[in-house]
Amino acid sequence: MVAELQAKLDRMKADGASDEEIDRTRKEKQIGRFKVDTYLKHARVLGAVGQMLMDMQVIDVNPFALCVWTNKEVKKMRNREEIKARVA
């Protein structure tokens, strides 16, 4: 998919397309970002690993302690999230 997009952008540039048209095409074809819930799930796993290492006394400070968000912050992230349809 990335190679196809790059080939299309190269063709557009060779045909004299403006930078704005190229940027618009790039944005339309971009792969969507992670959903907020996926991001939070993976980040919280890191926090749990850090906590486990602290419990095992392998480390003194959890470097992933910053992987914690308040409900207000999570709500704000979800409000900014784009709604995308699932694609098979």
Biopython code that builds the backbone (N, CA, C, O; Angstrom):
import numpy as np
from Bio.PDB.StructureBuilder import StructureBuilder

atoms = [
    (1, "MET", "N", (0.832, -1.193, 0.000)),
    (1, "MET", "CA", (0.000, 0.000, 0.000)),
    (1, "MET", "C", (0.871, 1.249, 0.000)),
    (1, "MET", "O", (0.573, 2.218, -0.698)),
    (2, "VAL", "N", (1.941, 1.227, 0.778)),
    (2, "VAL", "CA", (2.827, 2.388, 0.853)),
    (2, "VAL", "C", (3.516, 2.611, -0.482)),
    (2, "VAL", "O", (3.652, 3.749, -0.931)),
    (3, "ALA", "N", (3.955, 1.523, -1.120)),
    (3, "ALA", "CA", (4.632, 1.634, -2.414)),
    (3, "ALA", "C", (3.682, 2.173, -3.478)),
    (3, "ALA", "O", (4.076, 2.974, -4.325)),
    (4, "GLU", "N", (2.411, 1.722, -3.429)),
    (4, "GLU", "CA", (1.414, 2.212, -4.388)),
    (4, "GLU", "C", (1.180, 3.707, -4.199)),
    (4, "GLU", "O", (1.103, 4.460, -5.170)),
    (5, "LEU", "N", (1.068, 4.125, -2.952)),
    (5, "LEU", "CA", (0.855, 5.537, -2.659)),
    (5, "LEU", "C", (2.032, 6.369, -3.143)),
    (5, "LEU", "O", (1.840, 7.422, -3.750)),
    (6, "GLN", "N", (3.251, 5.903, -2.880)),
    (6, "GLN", "CA", (4.435, 6.644, -3.307)),
    (6, "GLN", "C", (4.495, 6.744, -4.821)),
    (6, "GLN", "O", (4.858, 7.792, -5.356)),
    (7, "ALA", "N", (4.143, 5.664, -5.524)),
    (7, "ALA", "CA", (4.143, 5.683, -6.987)),
    (7, "ALA", "C", (3.118, 6.689, -7.505)),
    (7, "ALA", "O", (3.385, 7.428, -8.452)),
    (8, "LYS", "N", (1.943, 6.711, -6.875)),
    (8, "LYS", "CA", (0.907, 7.664, -7.296)),
    (8, "LYS", "C", (1.364, 9.105, -7.059)),
    (8, "LYS", "O", (1.155, 9.976, -7.903)),
    (9, "LEU", "N", (1.986, 9.347, -5.908)),
    (9, "LEU", "CA", (2.474, 10.699, -5.610)),
    (9, "LEU", "C", (3.567, 11.113, -6.584)),
    (9, "LEU", "O", (3.619, 12.268, -7.008)),
    (10, "ASP", "N", (4.442, 10.176, -6.940)),
    (10, "ASP", "CA", (5.497, 10.475, -7.915)),
    (10, "ASP", "C", (4.896, 10.818, -9.281)),
    (10, "ASP", "O", (5.357, 11.743, -9.951)),
    (11, "ARG", "N", (3.862, 10.067, -9.691)),
    (11, "ARG", "CA", (3.193, 10.357, -10.967)),
    (11, "ARG", "C", (2.545, 11.733, -10.934)),
    (11, "ARG", "O", (2.630, 12.494, -11.898)),
    (12, "MET", "N", (1.891, 12.047, -9.803)),
    (12, "MET", "CA", (1.242, 13.353, -9.683)),
    (12, "MET", "C", (2.268, 14.475, -9.785)),
    (12, "MET", "O", (2.035, 15.485, -10.450)),
    (13, "LYS", "N", (3.407, 14.289, -9.118)),
    (13, "LYS", "CA", (4.453, 15.310, -9.140)),
    (13, "LYS", "C", (4.994, 15.484, -10.552)),
    (13, "LYS", "O", (5.220, 16.610, -10.995)),
    (14, "ALA", "N", (5.203, 14.370, -11.267)),
    (14, "ALA", "CA", (5.713, 14.430, -12.634)),
    (14, "ALA", "C", (4.708, 15.097, -13.568)),
    (14, "ALA", "O", (5.094, 15.747, -14.540)),
    (15, "ASP", "N", (3.418, 14.936, -13.273)),
    (15, "ASP", "CA", (2.377, 15.550, -14.097)),
    (15, "ASP", "C", (2.139, 17.012, -13.750)),
    (15, "ASP", "O", (1.312, 17.677, -14.375)),
    (16, "GLY", "N", (2.867, 17.514, -12.749)),
    (16, "GLY", "CA", (2.771, 18.930, -12.398)),
    (16, "GLY", "C", (1.714, 19.264, -11.367)),
    (16, "GLY", "O", (1.247, 20.402, -11.315)),
    (17, "ALA", "N", (1.327, 18.306, -10.549)),
    (17, "ALA", "CA", (0.333, 18.572, -9.505)),
    (17, "ALA", "C", (0.918, 19.524, -8.469)),
    (17, "ALA", "O", (2.122, 19.524, -8.213)),
    (18, "SER", "N", (0.053, 20.324, -7.885)),
    (18, "SER", "CA", (0.514, 21.277, -6.870)),
    (18, "SER", "C", (0.820, 20.538, -5.570)),
    (18, "SER", "O", (0.386, 19.405, -5.361)),
    (19, "ASP", "N", (1.575, 21.205, -4.705)),
    (19, "ASP", "CA", (1.907, 20.619, -3.400)),
    (19, "ASP", "C", (0.644, 20.348, -2.590)),
    (19, "ASP", "O", (0.565, 19.367, -1.852)),
    (20, "GLU", "N", (-0.336, 21.228, -2.738)),
    (20, "GLU", "CA", (-1.594, 21.064, -2.004)),
    (20, "GLU", "C", (-2.313, 19.784, -2.442)),
    (20, "GLU", "O", (-2.818, 19.037, -1.604)),
    (21, "GLU", "N", (-2.359, 19.534, -3.745)),
    (21, "GLU", "CA", (-3.006, 18.316, -4.251)),
    (21, "GLU", "C", (-2.270, 17.059, -3.782)),
    (21, "GLU", "O", (-2.894, 16.060, -3.424)),
    (22, "ILE", "N", (-0.953, 17.124, -3.789)),
    (22, "ILE", "CA", (-0.152, 15.985, -3.342)),
    (22, "ILE", "C", (-0.391, 15.725, -1.859)),
    (22, "ILE", "O", (-0.567, 14.575, -1.454)),
    (23, "ASP", "N", (-0.399, 16.773, -1.049)),
    (23, "ASP", "CA", (-0.639, 16.614, 0.391)),
    (23, "ASP", "C", (-2.041, 16.066, 0.658)),
    (23, "ASP", "O", (-2.222, 15.221, 1.535)),
    (24, "ARG", "N", (-3.030, 16.544, -0.096)),
    (24, "ARG", "CA", (-4.405, 16.074, 0.079)),
    (24, "ARG", "C", (-4.492, 14.575, -0.238)),
    (24, "ARG", "O", (-5.133, 13.818, 0.491)),
    (25, "THR", "N", (-3.847, 14.155, -1.326)),
    (25, "THR", "CA", (-3.850, 12.744, -1.701)),
    (25, "THR", "C", (-3.137, 11.903, -0.652)),
    (25, "THR", "O", (-3.605, 10.821, -0.297)),
    (26, "ARG", "N", (-2.018, 12.391, -0.160)),
    (26, "ARG", "CA", (-1.272, 11.664, 0.868)),
    (26, "ARG", "C", (-2.139, 11.478, 2.120)),
    (26, "ARG", "O", (-2.171, 10.398, 2.708)),
    (27, "LYS", "N", (-2.831, 12.534, 2.512)),
    (27, "LYS", "CA", (-3.653, 12.463, 3.717)),
    (27, "LYS", "C", (-4.837, 11.512, 3.534)),
    (27, "LYS", "O", (-5.189, 10.782, 4.460)),
    (28, "GLU", "N", (-5.451, 11.514, 2.354)),
    (28, "GLU", "CA", (-6.591, 10.631, 2.089)),
    (28, "GLU", "C", (-6.198, 9.167, 2.149)),
    (28, "GLU", "O", (-6.991, 8.327, 2.574)),
    (29, "LYS", "N", (-4.985, 8.856, 1.727)),
    (29, "LYS", "CA", (-4.547, 7.469, 1.634)),
    (29, "LYS", "C", (-3.793, 6.984, 2.862)),
    (29, "LYS", "O", (-3.404, 5.818, 2.924)),
    (30, "GLN", "N", (-3.583, 7.849, 3.833)),
    (30, "GLN", "CA", (-2.834, 7.463, 5.019)),
    (30, "GLN", "C", (-3.572, 6.414, 5.820)),
    (30, "GLN", "O", (-4.802, 6.386, 5.859)),
    (31, "ILE", "N", (-2.809, 5.560, 6.450)),
    (31, "ILE", "CA", (-3.387, 4.579, 7.352)),
    (31, "ILE", "C", (-3.771, 5.312, 8.634)),
    (31, "ILE", "O", (-3.008, 6.127, 9.154)),
    (32, "GLY", "N", (-4.944, 5.012, 9.123)),
    (32, "GLY", "CA", (-5.452, 5.701, 10.306)),
    (32, "GLY", "C", (-4.607, 5.453, 11.545)),
    (32, "GLY", "O", (-3.895, 4.453, 11.641)),
    (33, "ARG", "N", (-4.698, 6.360, 12.469)),
    (33, "ARG", "CA", (-3.968, 6.228, 13.722)),
    (33, "ARG", "C", (-4.612, 5.160, 14.592)),
    (33, "ARG", "O", (-5.718, 4.690, 14.323)),
    (34, "PHE", "N", (-3.890, 4.793, 15.640)),
    (34, "PHE", "CA", (-4.440, 3.866, 16.609)),
    (34, "PHE", "C", (-5.679, 4.475, 17.235)),
    (34, "PHE", "O", (-5.783, 5.693, 17.378)),
    (35, "LYS", "N", (-6.600, 3.630, 17.601)),
    (35, "LYS", "CA", (-7.736, 4.113, 18.374)),
    (35, "LYS", "C", (-7.227, 4.439, 19.781)),
    (35, "LYS", "O", (-6.238, 3.864, 20.235)),
    (36, "VAL", "N", (-7.888, 5.337, 20.449)),
    (36, "VAL", "CA", (-7.480, 5.758, 21.789)),
    (36, "VAL", "C", (-7.457, 4.560, 22.739)),
    (36, "VAL", "O", (-6.536, 4.424, 23.544)),
    (37, "ASP", "N", (-8.461, 3.698, 22.649)),
    (37, "ASP", "CA", (-8.516, 2.542, 23.547)),
    (37, "ASP", "C", (-7.328, 1.610, 23.339)),
    (37, "ASP", "O", (-6.801, 1.058, 24.305)),
    (38, "THR", "N", (-6.898, 1.426, 22.087)),
    (38, "THR", "CA", (-5.745, 0.583, 21.798)),
    (38, "THR", "C", (-4.483, 1.205, 22.384)),
    (38, "THR", "O", (-3.666, 0.514, 22.992)),
    (39, "TYR", "N", (-4.330, 2.508, 22.198)),
    (39, "TYR", "CA", (-3.178, 3.230, 22.746)),
    (39, "TYR", "C", (-3.121, 3.082, 24.267)),
    (39, "TYR", "O", (-2.069, 2.777, 24.827)),
    (40, "LEU", "N", (-4.251, 3.299, 24.925)),
    (40, "LEU", "CA", (-4.302, 3.207, 26.381)),
    (40, "LEU", "C", (-4.002, 1.785, 26.853)),
    (40, "LEU", "O", (-3.288, 1.591, 27.837)),
    (41, "LYS", "N", (-4.545, 0.799, 26.154)),
    (41, "LYS", "CA", (-4.325, -0.596, 26.550)),
    (41, "LYS", "C", (-2.844, -0.940, 26.508)),
    (41, "LYS", "O", (-2.315, -1.518, 27.457)),
    (42, "HIS", "N", (-2.173, -0.591, 25.418)),
    (42, "HIS", "CA", (-0.755, -0.923, 25.289)),
    (42, "HIS", "C", (0.100, -0.144, 26.286)),
    (42, "HIS", "O", (1.048, -0.690, 26.849)),
    (43, "ALA", "N", (-0.226, 1.116, 26.504)),
    (43, "ALA", "CA", (0.547, 1.913, 27.447)),
    (43, "ALA", "C", (0.349, 1.415, 28.877)),
    (43, "ALA", "O", (1.289, 1.418, 29.672)),
    (44, "ARG", "N", (-0.854, 0.994, 29.200)),
    (44, "ARG", "CA", (-1.108, 0.476, 30.554)),
    (44, "ARG", "C", (-0.382, -0.836, 30.797)),
    (44, "ARG", "O", (0.003, -1.131, 31.928)),
    (45, "VAL", "N", (-0.190, -1.624, 29.750)),
    (45, "VAL", "CA", (0.578, -2.869, 29.888)),
    (45, "VAL", "C", (2.005, -2.531, 30.301)),
    (45, "VAL", "O", (2.582, -3.207, 31.153)),
    (46, "LEU", "N", (2.578, -1.491, 29.705)),
    (46, "LEU", "CA", (3.926, -1.074, 30.098)),
    (46, "LEU", "C", (3.964, -0.690, 31.572)),
    (46, "LEU", "O", (4.897, -1.053, 32.289)),
    (47, "GLY", "N", (2.960, 0.036, 32.017)),
    (47, "GLY", "CA", (2.900, 0.415, 33.418)),
    (47, "GLY", "C", (2.833, -0.801, 34.329)),
    (47, "GLY", "O", (3.447, -0.825, 35.395)),
    (48, "ALA", "N", (2.078, -1.816, 33.897)),
    (48, "ALA", "CA", (1.965, -3.040, 34.691)),
    (48, "ALA", "C", (3.295, -3.794, 34.732)),
    (48, "ALA", "O", (3.654, -4.360, 35.765)),
    (49, "VAL", "N", (4.014, -3.803, 33.635)),
    (49, "VAL", "CA", (5.333, -4.457, 33.617)),
    (49, "VAL", "C", (6.281, -3.743, 34.566)),
    (49, "VAL", "O", (7.011, -4.385, 35.321)),
    (50, "GLY", "N", (6.271, -2.424, 34.527)),
    (50, "GLY", "CA", (7.115, -1.660, 35.443)),
    (50, "GLY", "C", (6.762, -1.937, 36.893)),
    (50, "GLY", "O", (7.649, -2.073, 37.736)),
    (51, "GLN", "N", (5.460, -2.023, 37.192)),
    (51, "GLN", "CA", (5.026, -2.315, 38.563)),
    (51, "GLN", "C", (5.467, -3.709, 38.983)),
    (51, "GLN", "O", (5.880, -3.915, 40.124)),
    (52, "MET", "N", (5.381, -4.682, 38.052)),
    (52, "MET", "CA", (5.810, -6.041, 38.361)),
    (52, "MET", "C", (7.304, -6.077, 38.683)),
    (52, "MET", "O", (7.728, -6.739, 39.630)),
    (53, "LEU", "N", (8.101, -5.351, 37.879)),
    (53, "LEU", "CA", (9.543, -5.313, 38.135)),
    (53, "LEU", "C", (9.854, -4.668, 39.478)),
    (53, "LEU", "O", (10.793, -5.075, 40.162)),
    (54, "MET", "N", (9.064, -3.658, 39.860)),
    (54, "MET", "CA", (9.254, -3.043, 41.176)),
    (54, "MET", "C", (8.882, -4.034, 42.281)),
    (54, "MET", "O", (9.582, -4.131, 43.289)),
    (55, "ASP", "N", (7.786, -4.767, 42.097)),
    (55, "ASP", "CA", (7.364, -5.747, 43.097)),
    (55, "ASP", "C", (8.397, -6.852, 43.264)),
    (55, "ASP", "O", (8.575, -7.395, 44.354)),
    (56, "MET", "N", (9.079, -7.180, 42.161)),
    (56, "MET", "CA", (10.129, -8.208, 42.218)),
    (56, "MET", "C", (11.458, -7.632, 42.704)),
    (56, "MET", "O", (12.446, -8.356, 42.829)),
    (57, "GLN", "N", (11.479, -6.335, 42.976)),
    (57, "GLN", "CA", (12.660, -5.600, 43.430)),
    (57, "GLN", "C", (13.820, -5.674, 42.431)),
    (57, "GLN", "O", (14.990, -5.706, 42.810)),
    (58, "VAL", "N", (13.457, -5.699, 41.148)),
    (58, "VAL", "CA", (14.462, -5.660, 40.084)),
    (58, "VAL", "C", (14.857, -4.214, 39.810)),
    (58, "VAL", "O", (16.014, -3.925, 39.504)),
    (59, "ILE", "N", (13.884, -3.307, 39.922)),
    (59, "ILE", "CA", (14.133, -1.880, 39.732)),
    (59, "ILE", "C", (13.584, -1.125, 40.934)),
    (59, "ILE", "O", (12.716, -1.619, 41.653)),
    (60, "ASP", "N", (14.109, 0.087, 41.139)),
    (60, "ASP", "CA", (13.667, 0.900, 42.274)),
    (60, "ASP", "C", (12.546, 1.861, 41.903)),
    (60, "ASP", "O", (11.697, 2.186, 42.734)),
    (61, "VAL", "N", (12.545, 2.315, 40.654)),
    (61, "VAL", "CA", (11.562, 3.300, 40.196)),
    (61, "VAL", "C", (10.912, 2.777, 38.920)),
    (61, "VAL", "O", (11.598, 2.282, 38.026)),
    (62, "ASN", "N", (9.606, 2.888, 38.841)),
    (62, "ASN", "CA", (8.876, 2.458, 37.652)),
    (62, "ASN", "C", (9.033, 3.518, 36.560)),
    (62, "ASN", "O", (8.469, 4.605, 36.683)),
    (63, "PRO", "N", (9.790, 3.225, 35.489)),
    (63, "PRO", "CA", (9.971, 4.225, 34.435)),
    (63, "PRO", "C", (8.696, 4.463, 33.627)),
    (63, "PRO", "O", (8.604, 5.435, 32.878)),
    (64, "PHE", "N", (7.717, 3.575, 33.780)),
    (64, "PHE", "CA", (6.468, 3.703, 33.030)),
    (64, "PHE", "C", (5.338, 4.253, 33.882)),
    (64, "PHE", "O", (4.169, 4.150, 33.509)),
    (65, "ALA", "N", (5.675, 4.831, 35.015)),
    (65, "ALA", "CA", (4.656, 5.378, 35.904)),
    (65, "ALA", "C", (3.882, 6.514, 35.237)),
    (65, "ALA", "O", (2.774, 6.836, 35.667)),
    (66, "LEU", "N", (4.435, 7.111, 34.216)),
    (66, "LEU", "CA", (3.746, 8.197, 33.528)),
    (66, "LEU", "C", (2.666, 7.677, 32.591)),
    (66, "LEU", "O", (1.952, 8.469, 31.977)),
    (67, "CYS", "N", (2.535, 6.365, 32.471)),
    (67, "CYS", "CA", (1.508, 5.760, 31.618)),
    (67, "CYS", "C", (0.184, 5.649, 32.368)),
    (67, "CYS", "O", (-0.462, 4.601, 32.355)),
    (68, "VAL", "N", (-0.207, 6.726, 33.014)),
    (68, "VAL", "CA", (-1.449, 6.775, 33.770)),
    (68, "VAL", "C", (-2.175, 8.049, 33.353)),
    (68, "VAL", "O", (-1.581, 9.125, 33.288)),
    (69, "TRP", "N", (-3.468, 7.910, 33.072)),
    (69, "TRP", "CA", (-4.251, 9.056, 32.655)),
    (69, "TRP", "C", (-5.496, 9.150, 33.519)),
    (69, "TRP", "O", (-6.064, 8.138, 33.929)),
    (70, "THR", "N", (-5.908, 10.374, 33.789)),
    (70, "THR", "CA", (-7.147, 10.579, 34.540)),
    (70, "THR", "C", (-8.326, 10.337, 33.597)),
    (70, "THR", "O", (-8.168, 10.312, 32.376)),
    (71, "ASN", "N", (-9.494, 10.162, 34.182)),
    (71, "ASN", "CA", (-10.704, 9.983, 33.370)),
    (71, "ASN", "C", (-10.944, 11.205, 32.485)),
    (71, "ASN", "O", (-11.418, 11.080, 31.356)),
    (72, "LYS", "N", (-10.616, 12.378, 33.005)),
    (72, "LYS", "CA", (-10.798, 13.618, 32.246)),
    (72, "LYS", "C", (-9.887, 13.628, 31.010)),
    (72, "LYS", "O", (-10.310, 14.032, 29.926)),
    (73, "GLU", "N", (-8.639, 13.184, 31.179)),
    (73, "GLU", "CA", (-7.703, 13.131, 30.058)),
    (73, "GLU", "C", (-8.136, 12.098, 29.024)),
    (73, "GLU", "O", (-8.025, 12.336, 27.821)),
    (74, "VAL", "N", (-8.627, 10.953, 29.490)),
    (74, "VAL", "CA", (-9.092, 9.910, 28.563)),
    (74, "VAL", "C", (-10.289, 10.423, 27.771)),
    (74, "VAL", "O", (-10.375, 10.205, 26.562)),
    (75, "LYS", "N", (-11.198, 11.093, 28.436)),
    (75, "LYS", "CA", (-12.374, 11.635, 27.761)),
    (75, "LYS", "C", (-11.967, 12.657, 26.703)),
    (75, "LYS", "O", (-12.532, 12.685, 25.610)),
    (76, "LYS", "N", (-10.989, 13.492, 27.028)),
    (76, "LYS", "CA", (-10.510, 14.497, 26.080)),
    (76, "LYS", "C", (-9.877, 13.821, 24.851)),
    (76, "LYS", "O", (-10.086, 14.260, 23.720)),
    (77, "MET", "N", (-9.105, 12.753, 25.084)),
    (77, "MET", "CA", (-8.488, 12.029, 23.969)),
    (77, "MET", "C", (-9.557, 11.398, 23.079)),
    (77, "MET", "O", (-9.460, 11.448, 21.852)),
    (78, "ARG", "N", (-10.572, 10.809, 23.696)),
    (78, "ARG", "CA", (-11.639, 10.165, 22.921)),
    (78, "ARG", "C", (-12.438, 11.182, 22.124)),
    (78, "ARG", "O", (-12.902, 10.875, 21.025)),
    (79, "ASN", "N", (-12.607, 12.383, 22.655)),
    (79, "ASN", "CA", (-13.339, 13.426, 21.926)),
    (79, "ASN", "C", (-12.580, 13.891, 20.683)),
    (79, "ASN", "O", (-13.192, 14.301, 19.696)),
    (80, "ARG", "N", (-11.256, 13.826, 20.732)),
    (80, "ARG", "CA", (-10.441, 14.257, 19.591)),
    (80, "ARG", "C", (-10.248, 13.155, 18.547)),
    (80, "ARG", "O", (-9.761, 13.406, 17.445)),
    (81, "GLU", "N", (-10.636, 11.941, 18.910)),
    (81, "GLU", "CA", (-10.425, 10.787, 18.026)),
    (81, "GLU", "C", (-11.354, 10.851, 16.815)),
    (81, "GLU", "O", (-12.527, 11.204, 16.930)),
    (82, "GLU", "N", (-10.804, 10.505, 15.657)),
    (82, "GLU", "CA", (-11.619, 10.421, 14.455)),
    (82, "GLU", "C", (-12.390, 9.109, 14.470)),
    (82, "GLU", "O", (-11.858, 8.071, 14.862)),
    (83, "ILE", "N", (-13.630, 9.162, 14.048)),
    (83, "ILE", "CA", (-14.431, 7.947, 13.960)),
    (83, "ILE", "C", (-14.200, 7.352, 12.576)),
    (83, "ILE", "O", (-14.460, 7.995, 11.558)),
    (84, "LYS", "N", (-13.714, 6.130, 12.553)),
    (84, "LYS", "CA", (-13.443, 5.472, 11.274)),
    (84, "LYS", "C", (-14.190, 4.159, 11.221)),
    (84, "LYS", "O", (-14.312, 3.449, 12.219)),
    (85, "ALA", "N", (-14.686, 3.849, 10.044)),
    (85, "ALA", "CA", (-15.377, 2.570, 9.847)),
    (85, "ALA", "C", (-14.319, 1.465, 9.779)),
    (85, "ALA", "O", (-13.206, 1.687, 9.301)),
    (86, "ARG", "N", (-14.673, 0.299, 10.254)),
    (86, "ARG", "CA", (-13.765, -0.840, 10.179)),
    (86, "ARG", "C", (-13.680, -1.320, 8.735)),
    (86, "ARG", "O", (-14.677, -1.353, 8.014)),
    (87, "VAL", "N", (-12.475, -1.689, 8.331)),
    (87, "VAL", "CA", (-12.251, -2.182, 6.982)),
    (87, "VAL", "C", (-11.664, -3.574, 7.086)),
    (87, "VAL", "O", (-10.702, -3.793, 7.822)),
    (88, "ALA", "N", (-12.234, -4.510, 6.358)),
    (88, "ALA", "CA", (-11.736, -5.883, 6.386)),
    (88, "ALA", "C", (-10.396, -5.970, 5.686)),
    (88, "ALA", "O", (-9.811, -7.051, 5.605)),
]
sb = StructureBuilder()
sb.init_structure("model")
sb.init_model(0)
sb.init_chain("A")
sb.init_seg("    ")
for serial, (resi, resn, name, xyz) in enumerate(atoms, 1):
    if name == "N":
        sb.init_residue(resn, " ", resi, " ")
    sb.init_atom(name, np.array(xyz, "f"), 0.0, 1.0, " ", f" {name:<3s}", serial, name[0])
structure = sb.get_structure()
